[in-house]
Protein backbone atom coordinates (compact mmCIF):
# COMPACT_ATOMS: atom_id res chain seq x y z
CA UNK A 1 0.00 0.00 0.00
CA UNK A 2 1.58 3.23 -1.07
CA UNK A 3 0.14 6.44 0.18
CA UNK A 4 -1.41 8.85 -2.35
CA UNK A 5 0.57 12.07 -2.58
CA UNK A 6 -1.16 15.18 -1.22
CA UNK A 7 -0.58 16.96 -4.56
CA UNK A 8 -2.49 14.27 -6.40
CA UNK A 9 -5.25 14.45 -3.83
CA UNK A 10 -5.83 18.17 -4.29
CA UNK A 11 -5.64 17.56 -8.06
CA UNK A 12 -8.59 15.25 -7.66
CA UNK A 13 -10.56 17.96 -5.88
CA UNK A 14 -9.78 20.57 -8.55
CA UNK A 15 -10.68 18.23 -11.36
CA UNK A 16 -13.98 17.33 -9.76
CA UNK A 17 -14.83 20.98 -9.30
CA UNK A 18 -14.16 21.83 -12.94
CA UNK A 19 -16.43 19.01 -13.97
CA UNK A 20 -19.12 20.31 -11.66
CA UNK A 21 -18.68 23.77 -13.12
CA UNK A 22 -19.01 22.48 -16.67
CA UNK A 23 -22.10 20.60 -15.64
CA UNK A 24 -23.55 23.77 -14.15
CA UNK A 25 -22.88 25.60 -17.40
CA UNK A 26 -25.00 23.17 -19.30
CA UNK A 27 -27.79 23.30 -16.76
CA UNK A 28 -27.63 27.08 -16.81
CA UNK A 29 -28.17 27.05 -20.52
CA UNK A 30 -31.22 24.89 -19.95
CA UNK A 31 -32.51 27.45 -17.45
CA UNK A 32 -31.95 30.30 -19.83
CA UNK A 33 -33.73 28.47 -22.58
CA UNK A 34 -36.67 27.46 -20.46
CA UNK A 35 -37.07 31.06 -19.32
CA UNK A 36 -37.08 32.28 -22.89
CA UNK A 37 -39.29 29.40 -24.10
CA UNK A 38 -36.61 27.75 -26.25
CA UNK A 39 -37.28 24.37 -27.91
CA UNK A 40 -33.93 22.65 -27.38
CA UNK A 41 -34.45 21.92 -23.67
CA UNK A 42 -34.50 18.08 -23.93
CA UNK A 43 -31.21 18.03 -25.78
CA UNK A 44 -29.54 20.24 -23.26
CA UNK A 45 -30.95 18.27 -20.31
CA UNK A 46 -29.64 15.03 -21.81
CA UNK A 47 -26.21 16.63 -22.06
CA UNK A 48 -26.52 17.64 -18.41
CA UNK A 49 -27.35 14.11 -17.31
CA UNK A 50 -24.40 12.76 -19.29
CA UNK A 51 -22.08 15.23 -17.65
CA UNK A 52 -23.48 14.28 -14.25
CA UNK A 53 -22.73 10.61 -14.87
CA UNK A 54 -19.21 11.55 -15.87
CA UNK A 55 -18.77 13.50 -12.66
CA UNK A 56 -19.70 10.54 -10.48
CA UNK A 57 -17.66 8.10 -12.54
CA UNK A 58 -14.56 10.25 -12.43
CA UNK A 59 -14.94 10.94 -8.72
CA UNK A 60 -15.08 7.23 -7.96
CA UNK A 61 -12.15 6.45 -10.25
CA UNK A 62 -10.03 9.26 -8.96
CA UNK A 63 -10.61 8.06 -5.42
CA UNK A 64 -9.31 4.61 -6.23
CA UNK A 65 -6.44 5.32 -8.57
CA UNK A 66 -5.80 8.99 -8.47
CA UNK A 67 -2.26 8.76 -9.70
CA UNK A 68 -2.81 6.55 -12.73
CA UNK A 69 -6.00 8.04 -14.16
CA UNK A 70 -4.85 11.61 -13.48
CA UNK A 71 -3.84 12.60 -17.00
CA UNK A 72 -6.82 10.98 -18.68
CA UNK A 73 -9.27 12.53 -16.24
CA UNK A 74 -7.75 15.96 -16.68
CA UNK A 75 -8.05 15.62 -20.44
CA UNK A 76 -11.67 14.52 -20.18
CA UNK A 77 -12.53 17.32 -17.78
CA UNK A 78 -10.82 19.92 -19.95
CA UNK A 79 -12.63 18.69 -23.02
CA UNK A 80 -15.90 18.74 -21.18
CA UNK A 81 -15.40 22.31 -19.99
CA UNK A 82 -14.47 23.46 -23.48
CA UNK A 83 -17.47 21.68 -25.01
CA UNK A 84 -19.81 23.10 -22.40
CA UNK A 85 -18.49 26.60 -22.96
CA UNK A 86 -18.98 26.22 -26.69
CA UNK A 87 -22.52 24.93 -26.26
CA UNK A 88 -23.36 27.76 -23.92
CA UNK A 89 -21.95 30.36 -26.29
CA UNK A 90 -23.57 29.10 -29.47
CA UNK A 91 -26.96 27.94 -28.18
CA UNK A 92 -27.19 30.55 -25.48
CA UNK A 93 -26.59 33.53 -27.72
CA UNK A 94 -28.97 32.14 -30.31
CA UNK A 95 -31.69 31.62 -27.71
CA UNK A 96 -31.48 34.58 -25.37
CA UNK A 97 -28.79 36.93 -26.62
CA UNK A 98 -25.43 37.85 -25.11
CA UNK A 99 -26.47 39.36 -21.84
CA UNK A 100 -27.77 36.33 -19.93
CA UNK A 101 -24.92 34.19 -21.24
CA UNK A 102 -22.35 36.57 -19.80
CA UNK A 103 -24.32 36.77 -16.54
CA UNK A 104 -24.47 32.96 -16.26
CA UNK A 105 -20.77 32.60 -17.00
CA UNK A 106 -19.93 35.12 -14.27
CA UNK A 107 -22.18 33.34 -11.80
CA UNK A 108 -20.62 29.93 -12.51
CA UNK A 109 -17.09 31.15 -12.30
CA UNK A 110 -17.97 32.66 -8.92
CA UNK A 111 -19.72 29.49 -7.78
CA UNK A 112 -16.78 27.31 -8.81
CA UNK A 113 -14.34 29.46 -6.84
CA UNK A 114 -16.52 29.37 -3.73
CA UNK A 115 -16.98 25.59 -3.99
CA UNK A 116 -13.25 25.07 -4.40
CA UNK A 117 -12.76 26.87 -1.12
CA UNK A 118 -15.50 24.77 0.57
CA UNK A 119 -13.90 21.51 -0.51
CA UNK A 120 -10.47 22.65 0.63
CA UNK A 121 -11.98 23.55 4.00
CA UNK A 122 -13.61 20.12 4.31
CA UNK A 123 -10.29 18.43 3.54
CA UNK A 124 -8.49 20.57 6.08
CA UNK A 125 -11.07 19.60 8.69
CA UNK A 126 -10.46 15.94 7.83
CA UNK A 127 -6.75 16.33 8.41
CA UNK A 128 -7.26 18.26 11.62
CA UNK A 129 -6.20 15.70 14.19
CA UNK A 130 -4.02 15.60 17.23
CA UNK A 131 -0.39 16.07 16.18
CA UNK A 132 0.74 12.47 16.51
CA UNK A 133 -2.11 11.33 14.28
CA UNK A 134 -1.02 13.85 11.68
CA UNK A 135 2.47 12.48 12.05
CA UNK A 136 1.19 8.99 11.37
CA UNK A 137 -0.99 10.08 8.44
CA UNK A 138 1.73 12.04 6.67
CA UNK A 139 2.80 15.64 6.41
CA UNK A 140 0.18 18.17 7.54
CA UNK A 141 -1.35 20.24 4.74
CA UNK A 142 0.54 23.49 4.29
CA UNK A 143 -1.25 26.79 4.90
CA UNK A 144 -0.34 28.33 1.53
CA UNK A 145 -3.00 26.65 -0.67
CA UNK A 146 -5.59 27.38 2.00
CA UNK A 147 -4.90 31.12 1.69
CA UNK A 148 -5.04 30.91 -2.07
CA UNK A 149 -8.40 29.13 -1.89
CA UNK A 150 -9.78 31.72 0.53
CA UNK A 151 -8.74 34.57 -1.78
CA UNK A 152 -10.38 32.71 -4.66
CA UNK A 153 -13.54 32.37 -2.61
CA UNK A 154 -13.64 36.12 -1.99
CA UNK A 155 -13.31 36.79 -5.70
CA UNK A 156 -15.99 34.15 -6.34
CA UNK A 157 -18.37 35.83 -3.92
CA UNK A 158 -17.79 39.15 -5.67
CA UNK A 159 -18.52 37.56 -9.05
CA UNK A 160 -21.70 35.99 -7.69
CA UNK A 161 -22.82 39.36 -6.35
CA UNK A 162 -22.19 41.02 -9.69
CA UNK A 163 -24.10 38.26 -11.49
CA UNK A 164 -27.03 38.59 -9.07
CA UNK A 165 -27.24 42.36 -9.56
CA UNK A 166 -26.94 41.92 -13.34
CA UNK A 167 -29.62 39.24 -13.36
CA UNK A 168 -32.02 41.41 -11.37
CA UNK A 169 -31.40 44.26 -13.74
CA UNK A 170 -31.90 41.99 -16.76
CA UNK A 171 -35.14 40.55 -15.41
CA UNK A 172 -36.40 44.05 -14.65
CA UNK A 173 -35.62 45.18 -18.21
CA UNK A 174 -37.24 42.16 -19.85
CA UNK A 175 -40.51 42.19 -17.90
CA UNK A 176 -40.87 45.93 -17.55
CA UNK A 177 -40.76 45.70 -13.76
CA UNK A 178 -43.14 42.77 -13.19
CA UNK A 179 -41.70 39.26 -13.05
CA UNK A 180 -44.41 36.69 -13.88
CA UNK A 181 -45.23 34.25 -11.08
CA UNK A 182 -44.58 31.20 -13.29
CA UNK A 183 -41.12 32.43 -14.13
CA UNK A 184 -40.41 32.95 -10.41
CA UNK A 185 -41.47 29.42 -9.46
CA UNK A 186 -39.46 28.03 -12.36
CA UNK A 187 -36.48 29.97 -11.15
CA UNK A 188 -36.76 28.55 -7.61
CA UNK A 189 -37.03 25.00 -8.95
CA UNK A 190 -34.00 25.52 -11.14
CA UNK A 191 -31.94 26.93 -8.30
CA UNK A 192 -32.88 23.94 -6.12
CA UNK A 193 -31.90 21.55 -8.92
CA UNK A 194 -28.63 23.41 -9.31
CA UNK A 195 -27.85 23.05 -5.62
CA UNK A 196 -28.64 19.34 -5.68
CA UNK A 197 -26.37 18.88 -8.69
CA UNK A 198 -23.55 20.59 -6.87
CA UNK A 199 -24.11 19.04 -3.48
CA UNK A 200 -24.53 15.43 -4.70
CA UNK A 201 -21.09 14.83 -6.21
CA UNK A 202 -19.47 16.97 -3.56
CA UNK A 203 -20.96 14.93 -0.72
CA UNK A 204 -19.98 11.72 -2.53
CA UNK A 205 -16.40 12.81 -2.98
CA UNK A 206 -16.15 14.17 0.56
CA UNK A 207 -17.32 10.86 2.02
CA UNK A 208 -14.94 8.87 -0.13
CA UNK A 209 -12.05 11.06 0.89
CA UNK A 210 -12.96 11.00 4.57
CA UNK A 211 -13.05 7.21 4.53
CA UNK A 212 -9.72 6.98 2.72
CA UNK A 213 -8.13 9.40 5.13
CA UNK A 214 -9.42 7.46 8.11
CA UNK A 215 -8.07 4.16 6.75
CA UNK A 216 -4.71 5.78 6.09
CA UNK A 217 -4.52 7.19 9.58
CA UNK A 218 -5.53 3.86 11.09
CA UNK A 219 -2.83 2.05 9.14
CA UNK A 220 -0.32 4.63 10.19
CA UNK A 221 -1.35 4.32 13.82
CA UNK A 222 -0.97 0.54 13.80
CA UNK A 223 2.39 0.77 12.07
CA UNK A 224 3.54 3.21 14.66
CA UNK A 225 2.34 1.04 17.51
CA UNK A 226 4.21 -1.97 16.16
CA UNK A 227 7.31 0.11 15.53
CA UNK A 228 7.21 1.55 19.03
CA UNK A 229 6.89 -1.88 20.57
CA UNK A 230 9.69 -3.35 18.49
CA UNK A 231 11.89 -0.43 19.35
CA UNK A 232 11.21 -0.29 23.07
CA UNK A 233 11.32 -4.01 23.62
CA UNK A 234 12.98 -6.06 20.95
CA UNK A 235 15.76 -3.73 19.81
CA UNK A 236 16.73 -3.01 23.39
CA UNK A 237 16.94 -6.72 24.13
CA UNK A 238 18.98 -7.40 21.01
CA UNK A 239 21.39 -4.67 22.02
CA UNK A 240 21.70 -6.21 25.49
CA UNK A 241 22.28 -9.62 23.96
CA UNK A 242 25.07 -8.28 21.77
CA UNK A 243 26.73 -6.82 24.82
CA UNK A 244 26.42 -10.07 26.77
CA UNK A 245 28.01 -12.55 24.34
CA UNK A 246 30.56 -13.68 26.92
CA UNK A 247 27.76 -14.72 29.31
CA UNK A 248 25.67 -17.48 27.68
CA UNK A 249 23.36 -17.77 30.68
CA UNK A 250 22.47 -14.12 30.50
CA UNK A 251 21.95 -14.34 26.72
CA UNK A 252 19.60 -17.26 27.23
CA UNK A 253 17.73 -15.40 29.92
CA UNK A 254 17.38 -12.26 27.82
CA UNK A 255 16.14 -14.24 24.83
CA UNK A 256 13.67 -16.09 27.01
CA UNK A 257 12.44 -12.88 28.62
CA UNK A 258 11.94 -11.24 25.23
CA UNK A 259 10.19 -14.30 23.86
CA UNK A 260 7.77 -14.23 26.78
CA UNK A 261 7.08 -10.54 26.32
CA UNK A 262 6.57 -10.84 22.58
CA UNK A 263 4.22 -13.79 22.93
CA UNK A 264 2.16 -11.98 25.53
CA UNK A 265 2.03 -8.93 23.28
CA UNK A 266 1.00 -10.96 20.22
CA UNK A 267 -1.72 -12.70 22.20
CA UNK A 268 -2.96 -9.31 23.45
CA UNK A 269 -2.09 -10.27 27.01
CA UNK A 270 0.05 -7.25 27.84
CA UNK A 271 -2.82 -5.41 29.45
CA UNK A 272 -2.53 -5.22 33.23
CA UNK A 273 -6.00 -6.67 33.89
CA UNK A 274 -4.75 -9.87 35.51
CA UNK A 275 -7.94 -11.13 37.03
CA UNK A 276 -7.61 -14.84 36.29
CA UNK A 277 -5.54 -17.56 37.88
CA UNK A 278 -3.74 -18.25 34.59
CA UNK A 279 -2.78 -14.58 34.19
CA UNK A 280 -1.61 -14.40 37.79
CA UNK A 281 0.49 -17.55 37.48
CA UNK A 282 2.01 -16.37 34.20
CA UNK A 283 3.03 -13.19 35.96
CA UNK A 284 4.46 -15.14 38.89
CA UNK A 285 6.38 -17.43 36.50
CA UNK A 286 7.89 -14.42 34.71
CA UNK A 287 8.81 -12.83 38.03
CA UNK A 288 10.60 -15.95 39.31
CA UNK A 289 12.40 -16.45 35.97
CA UNK A 290 13.67 -12.91 36.21
CA UNK A 291 14.73 -12.93 39.86
CA UNK A 292 16.66 -16.18 39.37
CA UNK A 293 18.28 -14.79 36.20
CA UNK A 294 17.04 -17.60 34.04
CA UNK A 295 18.14 -20.51 36.25
CA UNK A 296 14.75 -22.01 35.40
CA UNK A 297 12.54 -21.83 32.32
CA UNK A 298 8.98 -21.93 33.53
CA UNK A 299 6.32 -23.10 31.15
CA UNK A 300 2.66 -22.55 32.01
CA UNK A 301 0.08 -24.87 30.42
CA UNK A 302 -3.54 -23.85 30.87
CA UNK A 303 -6.14 -26.60 30.54
CA UNK A 304 -8.79 -24.42 32.14
CA UNK A 305 -8.88 -21.11 33.94
CA UNK A 306 -10.80 -19.54 36.83
CA UNK A 307 -11.40 -16.08 38.22
CA UNK A 308 -8.81 -14.86 40.70
CA UNK A 309 -10.64 -14.98 44.03
CA UNK A 310 -9.22 -15.03 47.56
CA UNK A 311 -8.26 -18.67 47.16
CA UNK A 312 -6.72 -17.90 43.81
CA UNK A 313 -4.47 -15.25 45.32
CA UNK A 314 -3.23 -17.66 48.00
CA UNK A 315 -2.66 -20.12 45.17
CA UNK A 316 -0.54 -17.60 43.26
CA UNK A 317 1.57 -16.84 46.34
CA UNK A 318 2.10 -20.50 47.16
CA UNK A 319 3.01 -21.08 43.52
CA UNK A 320 5.58 -18.28 43.70
CA UNK A 321 7.25 -19.92 46.68
CA UNK A 322 7.18 -23.33 45.01
CA UNK A 323 8.67 -21.95 41.80
CA UNK A 324 11.43 -20.19 43.73
CA UNK A 325 12.34 -23.48 45.38
CA UNK A 326 12.27 -25.29 42.05
CA UNK A 327 14.45 -22.67 40.37
CA UNK A 328 16.91 -22.65 43.27
CA UNK A 329 17.23 -26.39 43.83
CA UNK A 330 16.37 -27.98 40.49
CA UNK A 331 16.62 -25.40 37.69
CA UNK A 332 16.10 -26.39 34.09
CA UNK A 333 12.57 -26.68 32.80
CA UNK A 334 9.74 -26.29 35.30
CA UNK A 335 6.19 -27.03 34.20
CA UNK A 336 3.08 -25.46 35.64
CA UNK A 337 -0.24 -27.05 34.68
CA UNK A 338 -3.52 -25.36 35.60
CA UNK A 339 -6.33 -27.88 35.45
CA UNK A 340 -9.81 -27.42 36.92
CA UNK A 341 -11.21 -30.58 38.47
CA UNK A 342 -14.94 -30.10 38.05
CA UNK A 343 -15.83 -33.38 39.77
CA UNK A 344 -14.20 -32.30 43.02
CA UNK A 345 -15.01 -28.62 42.56
CA UNK A 346 -11.35 -27.68 42.76
CA UNK A 347 -8.80 -25.81 40.77
CA UNK A 348 -5.59 -27.82 40.68
CA UNK A 349 -2.15 -26.51 39.91
CA UNK A 350 0.73 -28.92 39.34
CA UNK A 351 4.27 -27.59 39.49
CA UNK A 352 6.90 -30.08 38.44
CA UNK A 353 10.66 -30.00 37.99
CA UNK A 354 13.00 -32.83 37.09
CA UNK A 355 15.73 -31.98 39.58
CA UNK A 356 17.30 -34.39 42.07
CA UNK A 357 14.40 -34.11 44.53
CA UNK A 358 14.51 -33.91 48.30
CA UNK A 359 13.07 -35.71 51.32
CA UNK A 360 10.12 -33.63 52.47
CA UNK A 361 10.31 -34.88 56.07
CA UNK A 362 13.98 -34.05 56.27
CA UNK A 363 13.38 -30.33 55.79
CA UNK A 364 14.29 -28.83 59.14
CA UNK A 365 11.50 -27.16 61.04
CA UNK A 366 13.27 -23.81 61.09
CA UNK A 367 13.20 -23.68 57.30
CA UNK A 368 9.68 -22.45 57.23
CA UNK A 369 9.37 -21.85 53.46
CA UNK A 370 7.71 -25.10 52.53
CA UNK A 371 5.56 -25.48 55.62
CA UNK A 372 4.32 -21.92 56.03
CA UNK A 373 4.52 -20.34 52.65
CA UNK A 374 3.15 -23.29 50.73
CA UNK A 375 1.25 -25.79 52.85
CA UNK A 376 0.06 -23.40 55.57
CA UNK A 377 -1.03 -20.76 53.10
CA UNK A 378 -3.05 -23.22 51.01
CA UNK A 379 -4.78 -24.71 54.07
CA UNK A 380 -5.60 -21.24 55.32
CA UNK A 381 -7.35 -20.54 52.01
CA UNK A 382 -9.44 -23.69 52.34
CA UNK A 383 -7.27 -25.68 49.95
CA UNK A 384 -4.40 -28.07 50.25
CA UNK A 385 -0.85 -28.67 49.09
CA UNK A 386 1.01 -31.91 48.65
CA UNK A 387 4.61 -32.57 47.70
CA UNK A 388 5.82 -35.62 45.85
CA UNK A 389 9.57 -35.75 45.55
CA UNK A 390 11.80 -38.48 44.19
CA UNK A 391 14.93 -39.02 42.13
CA UNK A 392 12.98 -38.16 38.93
CA UNK A 393 11.99 -34.76 40.22
CA UNK A 394 9.61 -32.96 42.48
CA UNK A 395 5.94 -32.26 41.94
CA UNK A 396 3.95 -29.90 44.11
CA UNK A 397 0.17 -30.10 43.80
CA UNK A 398 -1.85 -27.08 44.94
CA UNK A 399 -5.64 -27.27 45.26
CA UNK A 400 -8.21 -24.60 46.00
CA UNK A 401 -12.02 -24.75 45.91
CA UNK A 402 -13.19 -23.64 42.49
CA UNK A 403 -14.91 -20.27 42.78
CA UNK A 404 -16.19 -18.55 39.70
CA UNK A 405 -14.62 -21.05 37.32
CA UNK A 406 -14.77 -20.24 33.66
CA UNK B 1 6.88 -47.78 7.00
CA UNK B 2 8.26 -50.92 5.38
CA UNK B 3 11.93 -51.83 5.42
CA UNK B 4 12.97 -48.23 5.95
CA UNK B 5 12.25 -48.32 9.67
CA UNK B 6 15.97 -48.49 10.46
CA UNK B 7 18.91 -46.22 9.75
CA UNK B 8 18.82 -42.48 9.31
CA UNK B 9 15.31 -41.17 8.78
CA UNK B 10 14.78 -39.09 5.64
CA UNK B 11 13.00 -35.78 6.10
CA UNK B 12 12.11 -32.57 4.27
CA UNK B 13 11.96 -29.17 5.96
CA UNK B 14 8.98 -26.95 5.27
CA UNK B 15 9.38 -23.50 6.79
CA UNK B 16 9.31 -19.99 5.39
CA UNK B 17 12.33 -18.89 7.43
CA UNK B 18 15.53 -19.75 5.58
CA UNK B 19 17.55 -19.07 8.72
CA UNK B 20 15.57 -21.61 10.68
CA UNK B 21 15.80 -24.24 7.91
CA UNK B 22 19.57 -23.94 7.71
CA UNK B 23 19.78 -24.10 11.50
CA UNK B 24 17.80 -27.33 11.70
CA UNK B 25 19.69 -28.77 8.75
CA UNK B 26 23.01 -28.11 10.47
CA UNK B 27 21.81 -29.56 13.78
CA UNK B 28 20.41 -32.72 12.25
CA UNK B 29 23.02 -33.21 9.54
CA UNK B 30 24.65 -36.38 10.84
CA UNK B 31 21.55 -38.03 12.30
CA UNK B 32 18.93 -37.35 9.67
CA UNK B 33 18.99 -37.27 5.89
CA UNK B 34 17.50 -33.98 4.69
CA UNK B 35 16.08 -34.56 1.20
CA UNK B 36 15.03 -30.99 0.54
CA UNK B 37 13.49 -27.74 1.75
CA UNK B 38 10.47 -25.71 0.75
CA UNK B 39 9.11 -22.38 1.91
CA UNK B 40 5.52 -22.26 0.66
CA UNK B 41 2.54 -24.54 0.23
CA UNK B 42 2.89 -25.28 -3.49
CA UNK B 43 6.61 -25.91 -3.29
CA UNK B 44 6.12 -28.12 -0.25
CA UNK B 45 3.45 -30.30 -1.88
CA UNK B 46 5.59 -30.76 -5.00
CA UNK B 47 8.70 -31.54 -2.94
CA UNK B 48 7.00 -34.07 -0.67
CA UNK B 49 5.31 -35.90 -3.55
CA UNK B 50 8.53 -35.95 -5.57
CA UNK B 51 10.99 -37.02 -2.84
CA UNK B 52 8.67 -39.13 -0.66
CA UNK B 53 10.50 -38.50 2.64
CA UNK B 54 9.74 -40.65 5.64
CA UNK B 55 8.86 -37.61 7.75
CA UNK B 56 7.86 -34.06 6.83
CA UNK B 57 8.87 -31.37 9.33
CA UNK B 58 6.25 -28.70 8.92
CA UNK B 59 5.64 -25.18 10.22
CA UNK B 60 2.12 -23.97 11.02
CA UNK B 61 2.39 -20.65 9.22
CA UNK B 62 3.30 -20.80 5.53
CA UNK B 63 2.54 -18.52 2.62
CA UNK B 64 -0.18 -19.97 0.42
CA UNK B 65 -2.53 -21.55 2.95
CA UNK B 66 -0.47 -22.69 5.95
CA UNK B 67 0.75 -26.11 7.05
CA UNK B 68 -2.81 -27.45 7.09
CA UNK B 69 -3.06 -26.99 3.30
CA UNK B 70 0.17 -28.96 2.81
CA UNK B 71 -1.06 -31.85 4.95
CA UNK B 72 -4.44 -31.97 3.22
CA UNK B 73 -3.04 -31.82 -0.31
CA UNK B 74 -0.32 -34.40 0.29
CA UNK B 75 -2.55 -36.85 2.18
CA UNK B 76 -5.03 -36.76 -0.70
CA UNK B 77 -2.34 -38.34 -2.87
CA UNK B 78 -0.08 -40.09 -0.34
CA UNK B 79 -2.29 -41.15 2.58
CA UNK B 80 0.60 -42.83 4.40
CA UNK B 81 2.81 -39.70 4.59
CA UNK B 82 3.99 -38.86 8.14
CA UNK B 83 4.08 -35.22 9.32
CA UNK B 84 5.62 -33.66 12.43
CA UNK B 85 4.57 -30.11 13.27
CA UNK B 86 7.53 -27.94 14.26
CA UNK B 87 6.42 -24.47 15.22
CA UNK B 88 6.93 -21.46 17.46
CA UNK B 89 3.21 -20.80 17.51
CA UNK B 90 1.73 -21.39 20.92
CA UNK B 91 -1.82 -20.75 19.78
CA UNK B 92 -3.76 -23.96 20.55
CA UNK B 93 -5.97 -23.37 17.50
CA UNK B 94 -2.96 -23.50 15.15
CA UNK B 95 -1.51 -26.65 16.63
CA UNK B 96 -4.80 -28.51 16.98
CA UNK B 97 -5.72 -27.62 13.38
CA UNK B 98 -2.50 -29.17 12.09
CA UNK B 99 -2.88 -32.30 14.20
CA UNK B 100 -6.49 -32.62 13.14
CA UNK B 101 -5.49 -32.37 9.49
CA UNK B 102 -3.23 -35.38 10.02
CA UNK B 103 0.09 -34.40 11.61
CA UNK B 104 1.24 -37.11 14.00
CA UNK B 105 2.79 -34.84 16.52
CA UNK B 106 3.95 -31.39 17.51
CA UNK B 107 7.22 -30.12 18.89
CA UNK B 108 8.35 -26.59 19.64
CA UNK B 109 11.15 -24.94 17.72
CA UNK B 110 13.17 -24.53 20.90
CA UNK B 111 13.43 -28.32 21.21
CA UNK B 112 16.93 -29.75 21.65
CA UNK B 113 18.35 -31.51 18.55
CA UNK B 114 18.52 -34.92 20.24
CA UNK B 115 14.88 -34.70 21.30
CA UNK B 116 13.91 -33.63 17.76
CA UNK B 117 15.65 -36.68 16.29
CA UNK B 118 13.81 -38.89 18.81
CA UNK B 119 10.51 -37.33 17.77
CA UNK B 120 11.29 -37.87 14.08
CA UNK B 121 12.10 -41.53 14.70
CA UNK B 122 8.90 -41.92 16.71
CA UNK B 123 6.74 -40.38 13.99
CA UNK B 124 8.45 -42.56 11.37
CA UNK B 125 7.48 -45.61 13.40
CA UNK B 126 3.85 -44.48 13.22
CA UNK B 127 3.65 -43.34 16.85
CA UNK B 128 2.26 -40.00 17.90
CA UNK B 129 4.56 -37.40 19.43
CA UNK B 130 2.51 -36.14 22.30
CA UNK B 131 4.40 -33.45 24.19
CA UNK B 132 3.22 -31.68 27.35
CA UNK B 133 1.93 -28.69 25.44
CA UNK B 134 -0.07 -30.69 22.94
CA UNK B 135 -1.53 -32.71 25.82
CA UNK B 136 -2.58 -29.45 27.49
CA UNK B 137 -4.16 -28.16 24.29
CA UNK B 138 -6.06 -31.40 23.72
CA UNK B 139 -7.32 -31.48 27.31
CA UNK B 140 -8.52 -27.89 26.93
CA UNK B 141 -10.17 -28.71 23.60
CA UNK B 142 -12.04 -31.71 24.96
CA UNK B 143 -12.95 -30.09 28.27
CA UNK B 144 -14.95 -27.60 26.20
CA UNK B 145 -17.02 -30.38 24.68
CA UNK B 146 -17.37 -32.33 27.90
CA UNK B 147 -20.23 -30.43 29.48
CA UNK B 148 -22.51 -30.22 26.45
CA UNK B 149 -24.32 -33.34 25.34
CA UNK B 150 -21.85 -34.92 22.95
CA UNK B 151 -23.14 -35.85 19.51
CA UNK B 152 -21.06 -39.03 19.54
CA UNK B 153 -19.66 -40.00 22.97
CA UNK B 154 -17.26 -42.45 21.35
CA UNK B 155 -15.48 -39.65 19.52
CA UNK B 156 -16.41 -36.40 21.26
CA UNK B 157 -15.22 -37.37 24.73
CA UNK B 158 -12.06 -38.67 26.31
CA UNK B 159 -12.25 -41.71 28.55
CA UNK B 160 -11.20 -41.11 32.19
CA UNK B 161 -8.04 -43.13 31.52
CA UNK B 162 -7.17 -41.08 28.46
CA UNK B 163 -7.65 -37.91 30.49
CA UNK B 164 -5.36 -39.28 33.18
CA UNK B 165 -2.67 -40.12 30.66
CA UNK B 166 -2.90 -36.70 29.01
CA UNK B 167 -2.77 -34.93 32.39
CA UNK B 168 0.41 -36.78 33.30
CA UNK B 169 1.96 -35.96 29.93
CA UNK B 170 1.06 -32.29 30.41
CA UNK B 171 2.75 -32.35 33.81
CA UNK B 172 5.93 -33.52 32.13
CA UNK B 173 6.03 -37.23 32.95
CA UNK B 174 7.55 -39.62 30.42
CA UNK B 175 5.68 -42.64 29.10
CA UNK B 176 7.61 -45.03 31.34
CA UNK B 177 6.88 -42.96 34.45
CA UNK B 178 3.22 -42.73 33.48
CA UNK B 179 3.01 -46.47 33.02
CA UNK B 180 4.51 -46.95 36.48
CA UNK B 181 2.13 -44.51 38.13
CA UNK B 182 -0.95 -46.00 36.49
CA UNK B 183 0.18 -49.61 36.77
CA UNK B 184 -0.04 -50.25 33.02
CA UNK B 185 2.55 -51.00 30.35
CA UNK B 186 4.27 -48.23 28.34
CA UNK B 187 2.72 -49.84 25.26
CA UNK B 188 -0.74 -49.19 26.72
CA UNK B 189 0.15 -45.57 27.41
CA UNK B 190 1.03 -45.27 23.74
CA UNK B 191 -2.19 -46.87 22.62
CA UNK B 192 -4.06 -44.27 24.68
CA UNK B 193 -2.27 -41.39 23.01
CA UNK B 194 -2.90 -42.96 19.59
CA UNK B 195 -6.59 -43.27 20.44
CA UNK B 196 -6.72 -39.62 21.47
CA UNK B 197 -5.05 -38.60 18.21
CA UNK B 198 -7.60 -40.61 16.25
CA UNK B 199 -10.48 -39.02 18.17
CA UNK B 200 -9.05 -35.61 17.53
CA UNK B 201 -8.91 -36.28 13.81
CA UNK B 202 -12.47 -37.62 13.83
CA UNK B 203 -14.07 -35.04 16.13
CA UNK B 204 -16.78 -33.19 14.36
CA UNK B 205 -15.67 -29.92 12.86
CA UNK B 206 -18.62 -28.28 14.55
CA UNK B 207 -17.50 -29.04 18.09
CA UNK B 208 -13.95 -27.91 17.55
CA UNK B 209 -14.86 -24.75 15.77
CA UNK B 210 -17.16 -23.92 18.66
CA UNK B 211 -14.28 -24.53 21.00
CA UNK B 212 -12.01 -22.33 18.91
CA UNK B 213 -14.58 -19.55 18.91
CA UNK B 214 -14.91 -19.74 22.64
CA UNK B 215 -11.15 -19.58 23.09
CA UNK B 216 -11.06 -16.59 20.78
CA UNK B 217 -13.57 -14.79 22.97
CA UNK B 218 -11.81 -15.56 26.25
Interface residues (C-beta under 8 A of the other chain):
Chain A: X263 X267 X299 X301 X302 X303 X304 X305 X333 X335 X337 X339 X340 X350 X352 X354 X392 X393 X395 X406
Chain B: X90 X91 X132 X133 X135 X136 X139 X140 X143 X167 X170 X171 X172 X173 X177 X218
